[in-house]
Amino acid sequence: MRTLILGGDGYLGWPTALYLSERGHEVAVADNFLRRQYDHELGVESLVPIAPLRTRVDVWRELTGREIGVWVGDLTDGDFVAGMVEAFRPDAIVHYAEQRAAPYSMIDRQHAVHTQVNNVVGNLNVLYAIAEIDPSIHLVKLGTMGEYGTPNIDIEEGWLDVTHKGRTDRLPFPKQPGSMYHLSKVHDSHNIMFACRTWGLRATDLNQGIVYGQATEETMRDPRLATRFDYDGVFGTVLNRFVVQAVLGHPLTVYGTGGQTRGLIDIRDTCECIRLAAENPAEPGEFRVFNQMTESLSVAEMADRVVQTYGKPVEVEHLDPPRTEKPEHYYNVAHTSLLELGLQPHLLSDTLLESLYAITEEHAHRADPSVIRPTVRWDRVRNALPDRWARGVQPRGRHIAD
């Protein structure tokens, strides 16, 4: 297949590009390097050093003989998107290219507006490019389990059979997003569903849980192929953050009681889910939703797993929750579609955690403990920014076009 990966320089986009290339896909990636710019703004950097995209692509070619095409530009530029799709003519477009951090979207008005414009407008431009150039292109869009919120009923895969006043219909599962970022993902889902219904497009919306891990079989072939490892309080995911805190000898920062339950998935399974979705496309006019997670744990259970498996004493510190959310809740998620397509999940294990500890210990000298604690609160319209933040470095619409 010819597969175009949007956000191909990112945490998940880059290992997915290698994974699909290794399995015979003709791959091109697109990025505007905005994620790297966020690091400059926040005064942080990936725990594991990451090479420039051009270096990564060159190393992969040297090791495997396989080419990965590179497009540099911004999805909010509709002409760039259309030109790229027209030139590459993909069978599938994998869309990772969105601002992905809930805390970042809740800093203030500017960051909320940026998140929604970047995500919603970029996604709309992709939909229009597909509709105008080749409606048979299959869009594989990364959503989030956070679209659903935490309802007091089982979470189905995108749809819900509803009987009301004697009449029954199959409707989109109700959404209760928990941040401006999650709201942008809900808008994306509605726009994709509309495009499928109206223009006959085909799309798979992958509502993904929290990803953990940093290494895949492909990225481990050369240090210059490594993907990023975020641990800070804005972009760092909870389990990766706990592992870094354990290695540094700092208490694990659990928000509130830790009763918040989350869906989880190994980074290797994310790559395989994308392959399964791309190689088994939706039908024309079909808006398909898969819940992309493999297990669920509460934050307290994740912290306890780290306490039990790390070889040194680990303390836990309970912080005043920065987010507006239920401290404990019901959480039961249907996630069978990808299993039926053949996913064989890697569940969180002591062995996996040991490998995360090893990666973190290798790069512990790069860790900055001051960036881990939360700095963004949901109950504030405008948050006071830490001194290390670059006040003048803010994301812009059109970044680079090539």
C-alpha positions as YAML, in Angstrom:
chain: A
units: angstrom
residues:
- id: 1
  name: MET
  ca: [0.00, 0.00, 0.00]
- id: 2
  name: ARG
  ca: [0.95, 3.65, -0.42]
- id: 3
  name: THR
  ca: [0.53, 5.14, 3.03]
- id: 4
  name: LEU
  ca: [0.88, 8.79, 3.95]
- id: 5
  name: ILE
  ca: [1.52, 9.44, 7.66]
- id: 6
  name: LEU
  ca: [0.63, 12.92, 8.89]
- id: 7
  name: GLY
  ca: [2.65, 13.86, 11.96]
- id: 8
  name: GLY
  ca: [5.33, 11.41, 10.89]
- id: 9
  name: ASP
  ca: [8.06, 13.08, 12.98]
- id: 10
  name: GLY
  ca: [6.15, 12.55, 16.23]
- id: 11
  name: TYR
  ca: [6.14, 10.12, 19.14]
- id: 12
  name: LEU
  ca: [3.80, 7.66, 17.41]
- id: 13
  name: GLY
  ca: [4.05, 8.80, 13.80]
- id: 14
  name: TRP
  ca: [7.75, 7.99, 13.39]
- id: 15
  name: PRO
  ca: [7.70, 4.41, 14.76]
- id: 16
  name: THR
  ca: [4.51, 3.77, 12.76]
- id: 17
  name: ALA
  ca: [6.30, 4.89, 9.58]
- id: 18
  name: LEU
  ca: [9.13, 2.44, 10.23]
- id: 19
  name: TYR
  ca: [6.72, -0.35, 11.17]
- id: 20
  name: LEU
  ca: [4.71, -0.01, 7.95]
- id: 21
  name: SER
  ca: [7.82, 0.45, 5.81]
- id: 22
  name: GLU
  ca: [9.30, -2.75, 7.26]
- id: 23
  name: ARG
  ca: [6.10, -4.58, 6.28]
- id: 24
  name: GLY
  ca: [6.10, -3.52, 2.67]
- id: 25
  name: HIS
  ca: [4.17, -0.26, 2.60]
- id: 26
  name: GLU
  ca: [5.43, 2.58, 0.42]
- id: 27
  name: VAL
  ca: [5.53, 5.27, 3.10]
- id: 28
  name: ALA
  ca: [5.71, 9.06, 3.07]
- id: 29
  name: VAL
  ca: [5.57, 11.27, 6.15]
- id: 30
  name: ALA
  ca: [4.45, 14.86, 6.58]
- id: 31
  name: ASP
  ca: [5.23, 17.21, 9.45]
- id: 32
  name: ASN
  ca: [5.78, 20.88, 10.26]
- id: 33
  name: PHE
  ca: [7.91, 20.17, 13.38]
- id: 34
  name: LEU
  ca: [5.45, 22.01, 15.62]
- id: 35
  name: ARG
  ca: [5.89, 19.35, 18.32]
- id: 36
  name: ARG
  ca: [9.60, 20.22, 18.49]
- id: 37
  name: GLN
  ca: [8.64, 23.88, 18.76]
- id: 38
  name: TYR
  ca: [6.47, 23.11, 21.81]
- id: 39
  name: ASP
  ca: [9.61, 21.81, 23.53]
- id: 40
  name: HIS
  ca: [11.32, 25.16, 22.95]
- id: 41
  name: GLU
  ca: [8.29, 26.99, 24.28]
- id: 42
  name: LEU
  ca: [8.00, 24.86, 27.44]
- id: 43
  name: GLY
  ca: [11.74, 24.65, 28.13]
- id: 44
  name: VAL
  ca: [11.76, 20.83, 28.02]
- id: 45
  name: GLU
  ca: [13.18, 18.10, 25.82]
- id: 46
  name: SER
  ca: [12.65, 14.42, 25.21]
- id: 47
  name: LEU
  ca: [14.39, 12.19, 27.75]
- id: 48
  name: VAL
  ca: [15.74, 10.13, 24.84]
- id: 49
  name: PRO
  ca: [17.53, 12.35, 22.28]
- id: 50
  name: ILE
  ca: [15.82, 12.42, 18.88]
- id: 51
  name: ALA
  ca: [17.56, 12.99, 15.56]
- id: 52
  name: PRO
  ca: [16.29, 15.40, 12.88]
- id: 53
  name: LEU
  ca: [13.72, 13.88, 10.54]
- id: 54
  name: ARG
  ca: [16.05, 13.97, 7.54]
- id: 55
  name: THR
  ca: [18.70, 12.08, 9.53]
- id: 56
  name: ARG
  ca: [16.15, 9.47, 10.59]
- id: 57
  name: VAL
  ca: [15.04, 8.91, 7.00]
- id: 58
  name: ASP
  ca: [18.64, 8.64, 5.77]
- id: 59
  name: VAL
  ca: [19.55, 6.11, 8.49]
- id: 60
  name: TRP
  ca: [16.51, 3.97, 7.66]
- id: 61
  name: ARG
  ca: [17.50, 3.97, 3.97]
- id: 62
  name: GLU
  ca: [21.09, 2.98, 4.85]
- id: 63
  name: LEU
  ca: [19.91, 0.12, 7.07]
- id: 64
  name: THR
  ca: [17.09, -1.28, 4.93]
- id: 65
  name: GLY
  ca: [17.35, 0.17, 1.44]
- id: 66
  name: ARG
  ca: [13.79, 1.47, 1.82]
- id: 67
  name: GLU
  ca: [12.85, 5.05, 1.07]
- id: 68
  name: ILE
  ca: [10.49, 7.15, 3.18]
- id: 69
  name: GLY
  ca: [9.22, 10.26, 1.43]
- id: 70
  name: VAL
  ca: [9.18, 13.56, 3.34]
- id: 71
  name: TRP
  ca: [6.75, 16.44, 3.03]
- id: 72
  name: VAL
  ca: [7.28, 19.53, 5.18]
- id: 73
  name: GLY
  ca: [4.26, 21.76, 5.70]
- id: 74
  name: ASP
  ca: [1.25, 22.69, 7.82]
- id: 75
  name: LEU
  ca: [-2.15, 21.00, 7.56]
- id: 76
  name: THR
  ca: [-3.89, 24.32, 8.22]
- id: 77
  name: ASP
  ca: [-2.64, 25.28, 4.74]
- id: 78
  name: GLY
  ca: [-5.26, 23.64, 2.52]
- id: 79
  name: ASP
  ca: [-3.25, 24.16, -0.68]
- id: 80
  name: PHE
  ca: [-0.29, 22.32, 0.84]
- id: 81
  name: VAL
  ca: [-2.49, 19.39, 1.89]
- id: 82
  name: ALA
  ca: [-4.18, 19.11, -1.50]
- id: 83
  name: GLY
  ca: [-0.87, 19.34, -3.36]
- id: 84
  name: MET
  ca: [0.67, 16.61, -1.19]
- id: 85
  name: VAL
  ca: [-2.28, 14.23, -1.62]
- id: 86
  name: GLU
  ca: [-2.39, 14.90, -5.37]
- id: 87
  name: ALA
  ca: [1.34, 14.20, -5.73]
- id: 88
  name: PHE
  ca: [1.64, 11.10, -3.53]
- id: 89
  name: ARG
  ca: [-1.77, 9.52, -4.27]
- id: 90
  name: PRO
  ca: [-1.95, 7.37, -1.12]
- id: 91
  name: ASP
  ca: [-4.20, 4.39, -0.59]
- id: 92
  name: ALA
  ca: [-4.43, 5.32, 3.09]
- id: 93
  name: ILE
  ca: [-3.76, 8.47, 5.11]
- id: 94
  name: VAL
  ca: [-2.81, 7.96, 8.77]
- id: 95
  name: HIS
  ca: [-3.57, 11.18, 10.62]
- id: 96
  name: TYR
  ca: [-1.52, 11.75, 13.80]
- id: 97
  name: ALA
  ca: [-0.78, 15.44, 13.14]
- id: 98
  name: GLU
  ca: [-2.58, 17.17, 15.98]
- id: 99
  name: GLN
  ca: [-1.68, 18.98, 19.21]
- id: 100
  name: ARG
  ca: [-2.13, 16.05, 21.58]
- id: 101
  name: ALA
  ca: [-1.78, 17.33, 25.16]
- id: 102
  name: ALA
  ca: [-4.82, 18.14, 27.28]
- id: 103
  name: PRO
  ca: [-2.79, 20.31, 29.71]
- id: 104
  name: TYR
  ca: [-1.35, 22.35, 26.83]
- id: 105
  name: SER
  ca: [-4.86, 23.09, 25.58]
- id: 106
  name: MET
  ca: [-5.93, 24.32, 29.03]
- id: 107
  name: ILE
  ca: [-3.11, 26.84, 29.65]
- id: 108
  name: ASP
  ca: [-5.09, 29.87, 28.49]
- id: 109
  name: ARG
  ca: [-7.23, 31.24, 25.67]
- id: 110
  name: GLN
  ca: [-4.37, 31.37, 23.17]
- id: 111
  name: HIS
  ca: [-3.39, 27.74, 23.67]
- id: 112
  name: ALA
  ca: [-7.02, 26.57, 23.57]
- id: 113
  name: VAL
  ca: [-7.67, 28.45, 20.33]
- id: 114
  name: HIS
  ca: [-4.43, 27.18, 18.81]
- id: 115
  name: THR
  ca: [-5.31, 23.59, 19.71]
- id: 116
  name: GLN
  ca: [-8.76, 23.73, 18.18]
- id: 117
  name: VAL
  ca: [-7.73, 25.63, 15.05]
- id: 118
  name: ASN
  ca: [-4.69, 23.42, 14.46]
- id: 119
  name: ASN
  ca: [-6.60, 20.18, 15.01]
- id: 120
  name: VAL
  ca: [-10.03, 20.91, 13.55]
- id: 121
  name: VAL
  ca: [-8.94, 22.99, 10.54]
- id: 122
  name: GLY
  ca: [-6.10, 20.61, 9.69]
- id: 123
  name: ASN
  ca: [-8.47, 17.65, 9.78]
- id: 124
  name: LEU
  ca: [-11.02, 19.50, 7.62]
- id: 125
  name: ASN
  ca: [-8.36, 20.22, 5.01]
- id: 126
  name: VAL
  ca: [-7.49, 16.51, 4.92]
- id: 127
  name: LEU
  ca: [-11.16, 15.59, 4.43]
- id: 128
  name: TYR
  ca: [-11.59, 18.08, 1.60]
- id: 129
  name: ALA
  ca: [-8.39, 16.92, -0.10]
- id: 130
  name: ILE
  ca: [-9.59, 13.31, -0.03]
- id: 131
  name: ALA
  ca: [-13.08, 14.24, -1.28]
- id: 132
  name: GLU
  ca: [-11.77, 16.41, -4.12]
- id: 133
  name: ILE
  ca: [-8.82, 14.27, -5.26]
- id: 134
  name: ASP
  ca: [-9.67, 10.63, -4.56]
- id: 135
  name: PRO
  ca: [-12.64, 9.63, -2.34]
- id: 136
  name: SER
  ca: [-11.39, 6.03, -2.27]
- id: 137
  name: ILE
  ca: [-8.48, 7.02, 0.03]
- id: 138
  name: HIS
  ca: [-9.02, 5.45, 3.44]
- id: 139
  name: LEU
  ca: [-8.55, 7.90, 6.33]
- id: 140
  name: VAL
  ca: [-7.17, 6.29, 9.49]
- id: 141
  name: LYS
  ca: [-7.59, 8.99, 12.13]
- id: 142
  name: LEU
  ca: [-6.14, 8.84, 15.63]
- id: 143
  name: GLY
  ca: [-8.83, 9.83, 18.11]
- id: 144
  name: THR
  ca: [-8.81, 9.39, 21.86]
- id: 145
  name: MET
  ca: [-10.70, 7.50, 24.55]
- id: 146
  name: GLY
  ca: [-10.98, 10.90, 26.22]
- id: 147
  name: GLU
  ca: [-13.77, 11.78, 23.79]
- id: 148
  name: TYR
  ca: [-16.13, 9.58, 25.79]
- id: 149
  name: GLY
  ca: [-15.31, 10.93, 29.24]
- id: 150
  name: THR
  ca: [-16.33, 8.62, 32.09]
- id: 151
  name: PRO
  ca: [-20.04, 7.82, 31.75]
- id: 152
  name: ASN
  ca: [-21.70, 5.56, 34.30]
- id: 153
  name: ILE
  ca: [-22.45, 2.98, 31.59]
- id: 154
  name: ASP
  ca: [-20.33, 0.67, 29.45]
- id: 155
  name: ILE
  ca: [-18.48, 2.49, 26.64]
- id: 156
  name: GLU
  ca: [-19.23, 0.89, 23.28]
- id: 157
  name: GLU
  ca: [-17.13, 1.20, 20.12]
- id: 158
  name: GLY
  ca: [-18.42, 4.49, 18.80]
- id: 159
  name: TRP
  ca: [-22.10, 3.68, 18.55]
- id: 160
  name: LEU
  ca: [-25.01, 3.06, 20.91]
- id: 161
  name: ASP
  ca: [-28.42, 1.46, 20.28]
- id: 162
  name: VAL
  ca: [-30.98, 3.80, 21.83]
- id: 163
  name: THR
  ca: [-34.70, 3.19, 22.42]
- id: 164
  name: HIS
  ca: [-36.66, 6.35, 23.18]
- id: 165
  name: LYS
  ca: [-40.45, 6.62, 23.39]
- id: 166
  name: GLY
  ca: [-40.89, 3.34, 21.59]
- id: 167
  name: ARG
  ca: [-38.49, 4.07, 18.73]
- id: 168
  name: THR
  ca: [-34.97, 2.66, 18.30]
- id: 169
  name: ASP
  ca: [-31.96, 4.03, 16.46]
- id: 170
  name: ARG
  ca: [-28.20, 3.49, 16.35]
- id: 171
  name: LEU
  ca: [-26.56, 6.75, 17.36]
- id: 172
  name: PRO
  ca: [-23.02, 8.00, 18.01]
- id: 173
  name: PHE
  ca: [-22.01, 7.24, 21.58]
- id: 174
  name: PRO
  ca: [-22.51, 10.39, 23.73]
- id: 175
  name: LYS
  ca: [-19.32, 12.39, 24.21]
- id: 176
  name: GLN
  ca: [-18.20, 14.05, 27.45]
- id: 177
  name: PRO
  ca: [-14.72, 15.42, 26.59]
- id: 178
  name: GLY
  ca: [-12.58, 16.59, 29.49]
- id: 179
  name: SER
  ca: [-10.46, 19.37, 27.95]
- id: 180
  name: MET
  ca: [-10.22, 21.74, 25.01]
- id: 181
  name: TYR
  ca: [-7.96, 19.17, 23.37]
- id: 182
  name: HIS
  ca: [-10.52, 16.38, 23.79]
- id: 183
  name: LEU
  ca: [-13.21, 18.72, 22.47]
- id: 184
  name: SER
  ca: [-11.16, 19.19, 19.29]
- id: 185
  name: LYS
  ca: [-11.11, 15.42, 18.84]
- id: 186
  name: VAL
  ca: [-14.90, 15.27, 19.20]
- id: 187
  name: HIS
  ca: [-15.25, 17.96, 16.52]
- id: 188
  name: ASP
  ca: [-12.94, 15.89, 14.29]
- id: 189
  name: SER
  ca: [-15.08, 12.78, 14.75]
- id: 190
  name: HIS
  ca: [-18.27, 14.64, 13.88]
- id: 191
  name: ASN
  ca: [-16.67, 16.19, 10.80]
- id: 192
  name: ILE
  ca: [-15.34, 12.83, 9.61]
- id: 193
  name: MET
  ca: [-18.71, 11.15, 10.15]
- id: 194
  name: PHE
  ca: [-20.39, 13.93, 8.17]
- id: 195
  name: ALA
  ca: [-17.90, 13.58, 5.31]
- id: 196
  name: CYS
  ca: [-18.45, 9.83, 5.12]
- id: 197
  name: ARG
  ca: [-22.24, 10.23, 5.14]
- id: 198
  name: THR
  ca: [-22.29, 13.13, 2.68]
- id: 199
  name: TRP
  ca: [-19.40, 12.47, 0.29]
- id: 200
  name: GLY
  ca: [-19.07, 8.70, 0.58]
- id: 201
  name: LEU
  ca: [-15.61, 8.80, 2.14]
- id: 202
  name: ARG
  ca: [-14.23, 5.84, 4.06]
- id: 203
  name: ALA
  ca: [-12.71, 6.38, 7.51]
- id: 204
  name: THR
  ca: [-11.63, 4.58, 10.65]
- id: 205
  name: ASP
  ca: [-11.62, 6.62, 13.87]
- id: 206
  name: LEU
  ca: [-9.25, 5.02, 16.40]
- id: 207
  name: ASN
  ca: [-10.14, 6.14, 19.91]
- id: 208
  name: GLN
  ca: [-6.83, 5.38, 21.59]
- id: 209
  name: GLY
  ca: [-6.00, 4.97, 25.26]
- id: 210
  name: ILE
  ca: [-2.85, 6.27, 26.93]
- id: 211
  name: VAL
  ca: [0.27, 4.98, 25.18]
- id: 212
  name: TYR
  ca: [3.26, 3.79, 27.17]
- id: 213
  name: GLY
  ca: [6.70, 2.68, 26.07]
- id: 214
  name: GLN
  ca: [9.35, 4.17, 23.82]
- id: 215
  name: ALA
  ca: [11.01, 1.37, 21.86]
- id: 216
  name: THR
  ca: [9.88, -0.78, 18.96]
- id: 217
  name: GLU
  ca: [11.80, -3.44, 17.07]
- id: 218
  name: GLU
  ca: [12.49, -0.94, 14.30]
- id: 219
  name: THR
  ca: [13.56, 2.05, 16.42]
- id: 220
  name: MET
  ca: [16.00, -0.14, 18.36]
- id: 221
  name: ARG
  ca: [18.12, -0.82, 15.28]
- id: 222
  name: ASP
  ca: [20.01, 2.46, 15.60]
- id: 223
  name: PRO
  ca: [19.96, 5.21, 18.29]
- id: 224
  name: ARG
  ca: [19.24, 7.75, 15.56]
- id: 225
  name: LEU
  ca: [15.92, 6.01, 14.86]
- id: 226
  name: ALA
  ca: [14.66, 6.53, 18.42]
- id: 227
  name: THR
  ca: [11.32, 8.18, 19.01]
- id: 228
  name: ARG
  ca: [10.72, 10.72, 21.74]
- id: 229
  name: PHE
  ca: [10.08, 9.99, 25.43]
- id: 230
  name: ASP
  ca: [8.05, 12.73, 27.14]
- id: 231
  name: TYR
  ca: [7.88, 12.88, 30.92]
- id: 232
  name: ASP
  ca: [7.06, 16.52, 31.71]
- id: 233
  name: GLY
  ca: [3.83, 17.68, 33.32]
- id: 234
  name: VAL
  ca: [2.32, 18.91, 30.04]
- id: 235
  name: PHE
  ca: [3.14, 16.28, 27.38]
- id: 236
  name: GLY
  ca: [4.35, 13.38, 29.53]
- id: 237
  name: THR
  ca: [1.95, 10.43, 29.81]
- id: 238
  name: VAL
  ca: [1.28, 9.08, 33.27]
- id: 239
  name: LEU
  ca: [3.09, 5.73, 33.22]
- id: 240
  name: ASN
  ca: [6.18, 7.13, 31.47]
- id: 241
  name: ARG
  ca: [6.21, 9.93, 34.04]
- id: 242
  name: PHE
  ca: [6.02, 7.48, 36.94]
- id: 243
  name: VAL
  ca: [8.95, 5.46, 35.57]
- id: 244
  name: VAL
  ca: [11.13, 8.57, 35.31]
- id: 245
  name: GLN
  ca: [10.22, 9.64, 38.85]
- id: 246
  name: ALA
  ca: [11.06, 6.18, 40.21]
- id: 247
  name: VAL
  ca: [14.47, 6.15, 38.52]
- id: 248
  name: LEU
  ca: [15.25, 9.67, 39.76]
- id: 249
  name: GLY
  ca: [14.26, 8.75, 43.32]
- id: 250
  name: HIS
  ca: [11.35, 11.19, 43.37]
- id: 251
  name: PRO
  ca: [7.86, 10.40, 44.68]
- id: 252
  name: LEU
  ca: [5.30, 9.33, 42.09]
- id: 253
  name: THR
  ca: [2.88, 12.26, 41.70]
- id: 254
  name: VAL
  ca: [-0.63, 10.79, 41.85]
- id: 255
  name: TYR
  ca: [-3.41, 13.31, 41.31]
- id: 256
  name: GLY
  ca: [-5.99, 13.05, 44.09]
- id: 257
  name: THR
  ca: [-6.75, 9.50, 45.23]
- id: 258
  name: GLY
  ca: [-5.62, 8.03, 41.92]
- id: 259
  name: GLY
  ca: [-9.05, 6.52, 41.38]
- id: 260
  name: GLN
  ca: [-9.22, 7.81, 37.80]
- id: 261
  name: THR
  ca: [-9.21, 4.81, 35.45]
- id: 262
  name: ARG
  ca: [-7.61, 4.98, 32.02]
- id: 263
  name: GLY
  ca: [-7.36, 2.75, 28.97]
- id: 264
  name: LEU
  ca: [-3.76, 1.79, 28.14]
- id: 265
  name: ILE
  ca: [-1.89, 0.51, 25.10]
- id: 266
  name: ASP
  ca: [1.73, -0.43, 24.37]
- id: 267
  name: ILE
  ca: [3.43, 1.65, 21.65]
- id: 268
  name: ARG
  ca: [4.11, -1.53, 19.68]
- id: 269
  name: ASP
  ca: [0.39, -2.29, 19.63]
- id: 270
  name: THR
  ca: [-0.39, 1.20, 18.36]
- id: 271
  name: CYS
  ca: [1.75, 0.48, 15.30]
- id: 272
  name: GLU
  ca: [0.05, -2.87, 14.72]
- id: 273
  name: CYS
  ca: [-3.43, -1.36, 15.15]
- id: 274
  name: ILE
  ca: [-2.64, 1.18, 12.45]
- id: 275
  name: ARG
  ca: [-1.48, -1.59, 10.12]
- id: 276
  name: LEU
  ca: [-4.60, -3.66, 10.75]
- id: 277
  name: ALA
  ca: [-6.88, -0.69, 10.16]
- id: 278
  name: ALA
  ca: [-5.06, 0.39, 6.99]
- id: 279
  name: GLU
  ca: [-4.90, -3.07, 5.45]
- id: 280
  name: ASN
  ca: [-8.56, -3.80, 6.28]
- id: 281
  name: PRO
  ca: [-10.20, -0.54, 5.18]
- id: 282
  name: ALA
  ca: [-13.68, 0.73, 5.88]
- id: 283
  name: GLU
  ca: [-16.24, 0.54, 3.09]
- id: 284
  name: PRO
  ca: [-17.14, 3.61, 1.00]
- id: 285
  name: GLY
  ca: [-19.44, 5.81, 3.07]
- id: 286
  name: GLU
  ca: [-18.54, 3.98, 6.30]
- id: 287
  name: PHE
  ca: [-17.45, 5.83, 9.43]
- id: 288
  name: ARG
  ca: [-15.92, 3.06, 11.53]
- id: 289
  name: VAL
  ca: [-14.90, 3.48, 15.18]
- id: 290
  name: PHE
  ca: [-12.47, 1.22, 17.02]
- id: 291
  name: ASN
  ca: [-11.54, 1.64, 20.68]
- id: 292
  name: GLN
  ca: [-7.75, 1.27, 20.51]
- id: 293
  name: MET
  ca: [-6.74, 0.06, 23.96]
- id: 294
  name: THR
  ca: [-5.77, -3.28, 25.43]
- id: 295
  name: GLU
  ca: [-6.38, -2.96, 29.19]
- id: 296
  name: SER
  ca: [-7.46, -0.45, 31.82]
- id: 297
  name: LEU
  ca: [-5.90, 0.52, 35.14]
- id: 298
  name: SER
  ca: [-6.48, 3.25, 37.65]
- id: 299
  name: VAL
  ca: [-3.74, 5.80, 38.19]
- id: 300
  name: ALA
  ca: [-3.24, 4.38, 41.69]
- id: 301
  name: GLU
  ca: [-2.86, 0.87, 40.24]
- id: 302
  name: MET
  ca: [-0.23, 2.12, 37.78]
- id: 303
  name: ALA
  ca: [1.68, 3.76, 40.61]
- id: 304
  name: ASP
  ca: [1.44, 0.59, 42.67]
- id: 305
  name: ARG
  ca: [2.79, -1.48, 39.76]
- id: 306
  name: VAL
  ca: [5.84, 0.77, 39.57]
- id: 307
  name: VAL
  ca: [6.34, 0.61, 43.36]
- id: 308
  name: GLN
  ca: [6.24, -3.20, 43.24]
- id: 309
  name: THR
  ca: [8.52, -3.69, 40.22]
- id: 310
  name: TYR
  ca: [11.25, -1.11, 40.60]
- id: 311
  name: GLY
  ca: [14.25, -2.52, 42.44]
- id: 312
  name: LYS
  ca: [14.58, 0.39, 44.87]
- id: 313
  name: PRO
  ca: [12.17, 1.99, 47.38]
- id: 314
  name: VAL
  ca: [9.59, 4.25, 45.72]
- id: 315
  name: GLU
  ca: [7.32, 6.71, 47.48]
- id: 316
  name: VAL
  ca: [3.95, 8.01, 46.31]
- id: 317
  name: GLU
  ca: [2.79, 11.60, 46.76]
- id: 318
  name: HIS
  ca: [-0.87, 12.53, 46.35]
- id: 319
  name: LEU
  ca: [-1.33, 16.00, 44.83]
- id: 320
  name: ASP
  ca: [-4.34, 18.27, 44.64]
- id: 321
  name: PRO
  ca: [-5.89, 17.27, 41.28]
- id: 322
  name: PRO
  ca: [-5.15, 19.86, 38.58]
- id: 323
  name: ARG
  ca: [-7.95, 18.56, 36.34]
- id: 324
  name: THR
  ca: [-11.70, 18.87, 36.75]
- id: 325
  name: GLU
  ca: [-12.77, 15.23, 36.80]
- id: 326
  name: LYS
  ca: [-14.40, 12.62, 38.97]
- id: 327
  name: PRO
  ca: [-11.99, 11.23, 41.59]
- id: 328
  name: GLU
  ca: [-13.37, 7.71, 41.04]
- id: 329
  name: HIS
  ca: [-15.71, 6.38, 38.38]
- id: 330
  name: TYR
  ca: [-17.11, 3.39, 36.54]
- id: 331
  name: TYR
  ca: [-15.06, 2.41, 33.48]
- id: 332
  name: ASN
  ca: [-15.79, -0.58, 31.26]
- id: 333
  name: VAL
  ca: [-14.82, -0.27, 27.60]
- id: 334
  name: ALA
  ca: [-15.64, -2.51, 24.65]
- id: 335
  name: HIS
  ca: [-12.54, -3.02, 22.50]
- id: 336
  name: THR
  ca: [-13.05, -6.13, 20.38]
- id: 337
  name: SER
  ca: [-12.82, -4.93, 16.77]
- id: 338
  name: LEU
  ca: [-9.04, -4.79, 16.55]
- id: 339
  name: LEU
  ca: [-8.74, -8.12, 18.35]
- id: 340
  name: GLU
  ca: [-11.06, -9.61, 15.74]
- id: 341
  name: LEU
  ca: [-8.77, -8.25, 13.01]
- id: 342
  name: GLY
  ca: [-5.85, -10.12, 14.60]
- id: 343
  name: LEU
  ca: [-4.28, -7.86, 17.22]
- id: 344
  name: GLN
  ca: [-2.25, -9.85, 19.74]
- id: 345
  name: PRO
  ca: [-1.71, -7.28, 22.49]
- id: 346
  name: HIS
  ca: [1.33, -6.72, 24.66]
- id: 347
  name: LEU
  ca: [-0.16, -6.23, 28.12]
- id: 348
  name: LEU
  ca: [1.66, -4.26, 30.79]
- id: 349
  name: SER
  ca: [4.10, -6.67, 32.37]
- id: 350
  name: ASP
  ca: [7.03, -6.64, 34.75]
- id: 351
  name: THR
  ca: [9.30, -7.33, 31.77]
- id: 352
  name: LEU
  ca: [7.99, -4.28, 29.91]
- id: 353
  name: LEU
  ca: [8.45, -2.08, 32.94]
- id: 354
  name: GLU
  ca: [11.99, -3.36, 33.36]
- id: 355
  name: SER
  ca: [12.79, -2.30, 29.79]
- id: 356
  name: LEU
  ca: [11.33, 1.15, 30.49]
- id: 357
  name: TYR
  ca: [13.47, 1.41, 33.61]
- id: 358
  name: ALA
  ca: [16.55, 0.48, 31.55]
- id: 359
  name: ILE
  ca: [15.82, 3.16, 28.93]
- id: 360
  name: THR
  ca: [15.25, 5.75, 31.64]
- id: 361
  name: GLU
  ca: [18.37, 4.82, 33.59]
- id: 362
  name: GLU
  ca: [20.46, 5.09, 30.42]
- id: 363
  name: HIS
  ca: [19.28, 8.66, 29.84]
- id: 364
  name: ALA
  ca: [18.64, 9.77, 33.43]
- id: 365
  name: HIS
  ca: [21.37, 12.41, 33.13]
- id: 366
  name: ARG
  ca: [19.09, 14.26, 30.69]
- id: 367
  name: ALA
  ca: [16.12, 14.37, 33.07]
- id: 368
  name: ASP
  ca: [14.99, 17.66, 34.59]
- id: 369
  name: PRO
  ca: [12.92, 16.98, 37.74]
- id: 370
  name: SER
  ca: [11.60, 20.56, 37.78]
- id: 371
  name: VAL
  ca: [9.42, 19.98, 34.71]
- id: 372
  name: ILE
  ca: [7.48, 16.98, 36.01]
- id: 373
  name: ARG
  ca: [5.01, 18.47, 38.46]
- id: 374
  name: PRO
  ca: [1.73, 19.85, 37.06]
- id: 375
  name: THR
  ca: [1.66, 23.56, 36.22]
- id: 376
  name: VAL
  ca: [-1.70, 23.81, 34.45]
- id: 377
  name: ARG
  ca: [-5.01, 23.80, 36.34]
- id: 378
  name: TRP
  ca: [-8.38, 23.30, 34.67]
- id: 379
  name: ASP
  ca: [-10.18, 25.65, 37.11]
- id: 380
  name: ARG
  ca: [-8.15, 28.65, 35.90]
- id: 381
  name: VAL
  ca: [-8.97, 30.48, 32.68]
- id: 382
  name: ARG
  ca: [-5.38, 31.67, 32.52]
- id: 383
  name: ASN
  ca: [-2.50, 29.84, 34.16]
- id: 384
  name: ALA
  ca: [0.65, 31.53, 35.44]
- id: 385
  name: LEU
  ca: [3.49, 30.19, 33.31]
- id: 386
  name: PRO
  ca: [6.74, 28.93, 34.86]
- id: 387
  name: ASP
  ca: [9.81, 31.11, 34.43]
- id: 388
  name: ARG
  ca: [11.44, 28.61, 32.10]
- id: 389
  name: TRP
  ca: [8.69, 29.04, 29.49]
- id: 390
  name: ALA
  ca: [9.57, 31.16, 26.46]
- id: 391
  name: ARG
  ca: [6.95, 33.88, 26.47]
- id: 392
  name: GLY
  ca: [7.48, 34.89, 22.85]
- id: 393
  name: VAL
  ca: [7.60, 31.37, 21.37]
- id: 394
  name: GLN
  ca: [4.02, 30.60, 20.43]
- id: 395
  name: PRO
  ca: [2.76, 28.30, 17.67]
- id: 396
  name: ARG
  ca: [1.82, 29.92, 14.40]
- id: 397
  name: GLY
  ca: [-0.52, 28.82, 11.64]
- id: 398
  name: ARG
  ca: [1.62, 28.43, 8.51]
- id: 399
  name: HIS
  ca: [5.00, 27.19, 9.61]
- id: 400
  name: ILE
  ca: [6.96, 25.77, 6.67]
- id: 401
  name: ALA
  ca: [5.82, 24.79, 3.19]
- id: 402
  name: ASP
  ca: [7.97, 22.81, 0.78]
...
